[in-house]
Amino acid sequence: MPRHPVVSGFKTIKVLEKLGFFFVRQAGSHVQMRKVVEDKRLRVTVLLHDELSIATLNSIVTDVAEFEGMTKEQIYDLLR
């Protein structure tokens, strides 16, 4: 299995914006992004750290991939 990329919170936000997510609010180092498509909506919280932990990144990627109808590997490729 390929190794997960080391990604910052800022880069993750840029990729989410390219996928159509928009900024909702920020509280400290937590940024909430949202995407609404017809009746479906997804809110993702991204930490503004230099390196996101593997668990945090995997949680974000899993939620976004399921919502977008993409595979997790496709999302990881966008983050590389």
N, C-alpha and C positions, 0 to 999 in steps of 0.2 A: 504494500500500500504506500502511495506517495506521502512524503512528509508534508505537513501543513505549513503554509508560509507564515513568517513572522510579520504581522501586520499591525500598524498603529490604528488608533481610533479615528484619526483624521482621514486616513486612506480608506477605511471602511465606510465612512460617511460619504466620501467622494463616489465610491462605487454604488452605494445605495441611491445617491442622487441621480446617477446615470440610469439606474433602473426605475426611476420615477418616484422615489420616496422624497418627502419634503420635511423640513425642520418643523417640529412642533414646539418644543421648549427645551430649556437647559436648566438644570439644578446642580450647581457645582461642576463636577466633571462628568455628569451624566447627561447625554443628549438624547432626546426622544425624536425618532423619525417615524413618519407614517406614510402609508400608501393606501388609497381607497380606489377600488375597482368595482363598479356597480354596487352590489350588496356586500361585498367582502372588504374588510379592512384589516390591516396589520400594523401594529405599533412595535417598533424595535428600539431598545435602549442600548446605546453605544457609549462605552467609557472612553474618555479622552486620555488614554494612556499611550506611552511610546510603543509598548508591546502589549497586545491583548493576550490574555491567557488562552490556552488551547480550548478549555472548556467554554469560556465566554464566546470565543470566535465560532466554535462548533455550534453553539446554541443559536447564534445569529444566523449562521449559514443554513442550518437546518430549517429554521422558521421561514427564511426568505426563499429557499429552494422550494419548499412545499407550497408557499403562497404563489410563487411565480410559475410553478409547473416545470421547474428545471431540476437538474441533478445537483447534488452538493459539489461534485467535481467541477461543473460549469461555473458555479459561484466562486470556488477556490481559484479557478483559472482567471477570473476577472480581478481577483485580489492580488494576483502575482504581478 
